[in-house]
Amino acid sequence: MRLDYFIAHATGLTRSQAKRLIASGAVSVSGVARPTARLQLDGEQVQLDGTPLTLPGHRYLMLHKPHGVVCSTEDPGHRTVLDLLPGDQRRDLHSAGRLDLDTTGLVLLTTDGQWSHRITSPNTHCPKRYRVTTALPLTAAAVQQLRAGVLLHDSPTPTRPAEVEQLADAELLLTISEGRYHQVKRMLAATGNRVTALHREAIGALSLDPSLEAGAWRFLSGSEVALFA
């Protein structure tokens, strides 16, 4: 890790300010003044004017994404999930997986790249549960097709088998363990239907807090973070 990056994140200063402090001799690493530009972080202690510095702990949040908001950190044409947070919480956050502009529901945000990788990596097959509303009533054949795996347009292999719970003629809970592009919409399209509303209810064993209204967020508890440890 670059020393100026460490100082900036430990103090809230900018990288430019951190570089000036390093150049001024105010920073030492393990007692050595005029340190190198990079840290190993294996027992090294960074001090600023004799005061030890430490990085803040990682942050983990759940957010109820509303319609019309994107999961990017920046977007010139739409509000982002970070725009729904107070300014002091936005720094270094990224979403662990994304939802489409018109999809609502559970989004996880974190500063911990390894944690989010365990959620999004294709190798972990982390399940995601969606409440799906369709334009046409679901047929028994379509439900069986979803459960068996669907061959998507322009894809050489079928989807992994999905869990399907039919709630009404045109409403179902669909749990998938992949993250292909627009997967749920394409799966329903492959059965001859069309998704009219899509809401993510759960990621793994973590469900969206029912007390969170659209656009609201909260920190995850330690036990919730540990679900993806």
RODO-2510 file (C-alpha; in nm, 4 decimals, decimal comma):
residues 229
     n   res          X          Y          Z
     1     m     0,0000     0,0000     0,0000
     2     r     0,1268     0,3492    -0,0782
     3     l     0,2176     0,5485     0,2308
     4     d     0,0294     0,8589     0,1149
     5     y    -0,2843     0,6470     0,0637
     6     f    -0,2523     0,5057     0,4163
     7     i    -0,2134     0,8505     0,5713
     8     a    -0,5033     0,9965     0,3730
     9     h    -0,7398     0,7199     0,4818
    10     a    -0,6207     0,7201     0,8404
    11     t    -0,6572     1,0966     0,8829
    12     g    -0,9161     1,2130     0,6301
    13     l    -0,6564     1,4305     0,4563
    14     t    -0,6169     1,4384     0,0803
    15     r    -0,3368     1,2440    -0,0912
    16     s    -0,1688     1,5770    -0,1769
    17     q    -0,1702     1,6856     0,1864
    18     a    -0,0357     1,3455     0,2905
    19     k     0,2508     1,3730     0,0404
    20     r     0,3430     1,7151     0,1769
    21     l     0,3533     1,5779     0,5318
    22     i     0,5786     1,2932     0,4209
    23     a     0,8085     1,5374     0,2421
    24     s     0,8213     1,7627     0,5496
    25     g     0,9532     1,4804     0,7678
    26     a     0,6422     1,4702     0,9883
    27     v     0,5825     1,1018     0,9076
    28     s     0,7841     0,8062     1,0302
    29     v     0,7396     0,4334     0,9730
    30     s     0,8573     0,2027     1,2523
    31     g     1,0734     0,4847     1,3835
    32     v     1,2341     0,5626     1,0485
    33     a     1,1996     0,9203     0,9247
    34     r     1,1948     0,9891     0,5497
    35     p     1,0317     0,6465     0,4873
    36     t     0,9864     0,4748     0,1530
    37     a     0,6714     0,5378    -0,0490
    38     r     0,5203     0,1948     0,0142
    39     l     0,4181    -0,0013     0,3234
    40     q     0,4256    -0,3736     0,3840
    41     l     0,1868    -0,3416     0,6834
    42     d     0,3441    -0,6434     0,8551
    43     g     0,3982    -0,4931     1,1966
    44     e     0,4967    -0,1525     1,0618
    45     q     0,3783     0,1443     1,2659
    46     v     0,3068     0,4734     1,0942
    47     q     0,3328     0,7883     1,3046
    48     l     0,2425     1,1480     1,2275
    49     d     0,4293     1,3924     1,4502
    50     g     0,4778     1,1056     1,6941
    51     t     0,1101     0,9984     1,6994
    52     p     0,0396     0,6436     1,5746
    53     l    -0,2014     0,6163     1,2822
    54     t    -0,4350     0,3272     1,2037
    55     l    -0,6757     0,2644     0,9208
    56     p    -1,0448     0,2775     1,0075
    57     g    -1,2270    -0,0548     1,0062
    58     h    -1,4257    -0,1732     0,7085
    59     r    -1,7891    -0,0698     0,6745
    60     y    -2,0779    -0,2937     0,5721
    61     l    -2,4242    -0,1606     0,4846
    62     m    -2,7526    -0,2829     0,3457
    63     l    -2,9623    -0,0502     0,1339
    64     h    -3,3129    -0,0731    -0,0082
    65     k    -3,2560     0,0388    -0,3656
    66     p    -3,5498     0,2246    -0,5187
    67     h    -3,6523     0,2274    -0,8829
    68     g    -3,4473     0,4605    -1,1037
    69     v    -3,1235     0,4443    -0,9034
    70     v    -2,8051     0,2824    -1,0372
    71     c    -2,5459     0,0817    -0,8446
    72     s    -2,2485     0,2658    -0,9951
    73     t    -2,0349     0,4951    -0,7836
    74     e    -2,0816     0,7707    -1,0443
    75     d    -2,3358     0,8221    -1,3217
    76     p    -2,3972     1,1442    -1,5147
    77     g    -2,7603     1,0671    -1,5906
    78     h    -2,9024     0,9006    -1,2774
    79     r    -2,8836     0,9030    -0,9017
    80     t    -2,6524     0,6358    -0,7629
    81     v    -2,6810     0,4260    -0,4486
    82     l    -2,4037     0,6410    -0,2978
    83     d    -2,6191     0,9496    -0,3490
    84     l    -2,8641     0,7974    -0,0992
    85     l    -2,5999     0,8011     0,1762
    86     p    -2,4718     1,0922     0,3846
    87     g    -2,1431     1,2312     0,2565
    88     d    -1,9348     1,0981     0,5453
    89     q    -2,0373     0,7402     0,4659
    90     r    -1,9765     0,7374     0,0903
    91     r    -1,5994     0,7254     0,0934
    92     d    -1,4478     0,4066    -0,0585
    93     l    -1,7810     0,2195    -0,0668
    94     h    -1,8724    -0,0078    -0,3553
    95     s    -2,1694    -0,2348    -0,4149
    96     a    -2,1278    -0,6096    -0,3792
    97     g    -2,3152    -0,6914    -0,6983
    98     r    -2,5537    -0,4715    -0,8906
    99     l    -2,9199    -0,4292    -0,9690
   100     d    -3,0618    -0,2865    -1,2916
   101     l    -3,2009     0,0666    -1,3016
   102     d    -3,5604    -0,0605    -1,2832
   103     t    -3,4934    -0,3351    -1,0238
   104     t    -3,5533    -0,2625    -0,6553
   105     g    -3,4466    -0,4266    -0,3333
   106     l    -3,1447    -0,5411    -0,1387
   107     v    -2,8020    -0,3963    -0,2223
   108     l    -2,4965    -0,4569    -0,0037
   109     l    -2,2294    -0,1866     0,0173
   110     t    -1,8845    -0,2220     0,1681
   111     t    -1,5254    -0,1018     0,1742
   112     d    -1,4055    -0,4637     0,2028
   113     g    -1,3096    -0,5983    -0,1386
   114     q    -1,2463    -0,9553    -0,0223
   115     w    -1,5859    -0,9691     0,1480
   116     s    -1,7703    -0,8475    -0,1607
   117     h    -1,5719    -1,0897    -0,3789
   118     r    -1,7098    -1,3815    -0,1772
   119     i    -2,0594    -1,2608    -0,2640
   120     t    -2,0054    -1,1854    -0,6313
   121     s    -1,7507    -1,4465    -0,7418
   122     p    -1,8988    -1,7016    -0,9872
   123     n    -1,7144    -1,9727    -0,7944
   124     t    -1,9132    -1,9229    -0,4724
   125     h    -2,2604    -1,9593    -0,6322
   126     c    -2,4047    -1,7237    -0,3694
   127     p    -2,7861    -1,7460    -0,4044
   128     k    -3,0009    -1,4376    -0,4627
   129     r    -3,3790    -1,4424    -0,4186
   130     y    -3,6040    -1,2218    -0,6317
   131     r    -3,9754    -1,1481    -0,6261
   132     v    -4,0758    -1,1475    -0,9922
   133     t    -4,3944    -1,0163    -1,1515
   134     t    -4,4601    -1,1275    -1,5078
   135     a    -4,6717    -0,9992    -1,7932
   136     l    -4,8367    -1,3369    -1,8511
   137     p    -4,9478    -1,6115    -1,6137
   138     l    -4,6793    -1,8709    -1,5439
   139     t    -4,7370    -2,2111    -1,6951
   140     a    -4,6372    -2,5376    -1,5309
   141     a    -4,3989    -2,5937    -1,8210
   142     a    -4,2310    -2,2588    -1,7610
   143     v    -4,1842    -2,3319    -1,3901
   144     q    -4,0280    -2,6671    -1,4749
   145     q    -3,8049    -2,5002    -1,7321
   146     l    -3,6767    -2,2521    -1,4734
   147     r    -3,6122    -2,5300    -1,2237
   148     a    -3,4225    -2,7381    -1,4765
   149     g    -3,2122    -2,4588    -1,6253
   150     v    -3,2848    -2,2270    -1,9156
   151     l    -3,0824    -2,1853    -2,2331
   152     l    -3,0527    -1,8096    -2,2771
   153     h    -3,0298    -1,6334    -2,6102
   154     d    -2,6676    -1,6093    -2,7287
   155     s    -2,5460    -1,8346    -2,4437
   156     p    -2,3917    -2,1769    -2,5102
   157     t    -2,4786    -2,3240    -2,1696
   158     p    -2,8046    -2,3275    -1,9744
   159     t    -2,8458    -2,1482    -1,6442
   160     r    -2,7974    -2,3359    -1,3212
   161     p    -3,1208    -2,4839    -1,1842
   162     a    -3,3257    -2,2226    -0,9991
   163     e    -3,5542    -2,2500    -0,6982
   164     v    -3,9078    -2,1452    -0,7887
   165     e    -4,2006    -2,0718    -0,5592
   166     q    -4,5111    -1,9613    -0,7431
   167     l    -4,7042    -1,7035    -0,5400
   168     a    -4,9799    -1,6155    -0,7877
   169     d    -5,0606    -1,6650    -1,1542
   170     a    -4,8084    -1,4006    -1,2556
   171     e    -4,5852    -1,3751    -0,9473
   172     l    -4,3053    -1,5962    -0,8200
   173     l    -4,0025    -1,6115    -0,5950
   174     l    -3,6984    -1,7047    -0,8004
   175     t    -3,3653    -1,7953    -0,6401
   176     i    -3,0636    -1,8099    -0,8675
   177     s    -2,6970    -1,8813    -0,7920
   178     e    -2,5372    -1,7057    -1,0874
   179     g    -2,4949    -1,3454    -1,1926
   180     r    -2,5325    -1,3389    -1,5682
   181     y    -2,6242    -1,0128    -1,7390
   182     h    -2,9973    -0,9376    -1,6893
   183     q    -3,0318    -1,3028    -1,5946
   184     v    -3,3789    -1,3080    -1,4393
   185     k    -3,5323    -1,1068    -1,7213
   186     r    -3,3649    -1,3255    -1,9824
   187     m    -3,4713    -1,6452    -1,8067
   188     l    -3,8356    -1,5409    -1,8125
   189     a    -3,8014    -1,4238    -2,1716
   190     a    -3,6703    -1,7695    -2,2638
   191     t    -3,9940    -1,9202    -2,1316
   192     g    -4,2001    -1,6873    -2,3520
   193     n    -4,2855    -1,4405    -2,0776
   194     r    -4,1733    -1,0909    -1,9734
   195     v    -4,0740    -0,9424    -1,6372
   196     t    -4,2774    -0,6352    -1,5419
   197     a    -4,1382    -0,5879    -1,1886
   198     l    -3,8300    -0,7242    -1,0160
   199     h    -3,7336    -0,6946    -0,6489
   200     r    -3,4371    -0,8607    -0,4759
   201     e    -3,5367    -0,9881    -0,1343
   202     a    -3,2267    -1,1745    -0,0186
   203     i    -2,8591    -1,2438    -0,0815
   204     g    -2,7479    -1,5734     0,0673
   205     a    -2,9011    -1,6043     0,4138
   206     l    -2,9378    -1,2259     0,4486
   207     s    -3,2814    -1,0795     0,3764
   208     l    -3,3686    -0,7165     0,3200
   209     d    -3,4710    -0,5588     0,6500
   210     p    -3,8492    -0,5068     0,6229
   211     s    -3,8201    -0,1857     0,8262
   212     l    -3,6117    -0,0198     0,5529
   213     e    -3,8205     0,1873     0,3171
   214     a    -3,7053     0,2413    -0,0401
   215     g    -3,3932     0,4593    -0,0318
   216     a    -3,3137     0,3824     0,3336
   217     w    -3,0040     0,2019     0,4638
   218     r    -2,8430     0,0703     0,7810
   219     f    -2,5170    -0,0853     0,8949
   220     l    -2,4945    -0,4633     0,9057
   221     s    -2,4530    -0,6329     1,2421
   222     g    -2,1443    -0,8419     1,3121
   223     s    -2,3433    -1,1634     1,2708
   224     e    -2,4772    -1,0435     0,9349
   225     v    -2,1283    -0,9599     0,8112
   226     a    -2,0141    -1,3062     0,9234
   227     l    -2,2679    -1,4721     0,6930
   228     f    -2,0227    -1,4058     0,4089
   229     a    -1,6996    -1,4608     0,6020
***
